[in-house]
Amino acid sequence: MSVEFLYDEPASEILLQLFGLLIVGTELGFRLGRWQSPSRSETVRGQVHNIQGTLMGLLALLLGFTFAMAVSRFDNRRHMVVKEANAIGTAALRAHVLPAAQQAEMRDLFRRYVDVRVDAGHEDTMPKPERDALDAKAHELQGRLFDHAASAAAADPHSVAAGLLLSAMNDVIDVKAERDASLANHVPESVLLLLFAFAVVASGILGYSTGLAGARIIGMPAAFALLVTLVLMVILDLDRPRRGFILVGQESMIALQRSLETSK
């Protein structure tokens, strides 16, 4: 498993550092361009201007490509919450085929399991030992629920209802694994690092171009740096589904939690 340095760092610190690098890159480029301006011909100035336009276009393309990656992952995580809630709800309904004593025990296990999964939706705010404990508890409850379903199927191998319950429990286990995988599926850090580096280089070329011109509009470098940083802030926020401003909602799981509570 690869270590994700950027994901473990606070987004605010990453973005503040990037904003500073963009400002510094623009300023250094401007000073270099102004220093070399007297020795540069109009042909060279035109070439630099063309390079600047090309780099800005590539930067926009990279930003759009990375934004699309983050949005697709975010949408998949939202879908997985609904899918898991549906899988658990289906299994809980099919548990009604069991004898009354087993039904009561399975309802209690399902309530506890949903409670654990709802808590897991906010696990990024917890220390790692607590996150690991939640995951271990979920696996324990899965095992107990599956044992009940397997016992029902073994007691009556020809029962269609028992077979459906066993299949539903398989889905519950599979969907949890899928949801956990979707939460761990981030935009590759190599893509983000390339985007950061490219943005800094583009800001330097922008500053160099304005330096060759001998003048610049006050505030434009800061505006450019701010806009790029804001887009990257949204990308990072989408890629961190359980912290930040844009969160993956738990409405489906919470609704299921309430439904199971009222079915006592």
Secondary structure, DSSP 8 states (H G I E B T S, - for coil): ----HHHHS-HHHHHHHHHHHHHHHHHHHHHHHHHHGGG--HHHHHHHHHHHHHHHHHHHHHHHHHHHHHHHHHHHHHHHHHHHHHHHHHHHHHGGGS-HHHHHHHHHHHHHHHHHHHHHTTGGGS-HHHHHHHHHHHHHHHHHHHHHHHHHHHH-TT-HHHHHHHHHHHHHHHHHHHHHHHHH----HHHHHHHHHHHHHHHHHHHHHHHHHT---TTHHHHHHHHHHHHHHHHHHHT-TTSSSS----HHHHHHHHHHHHT-
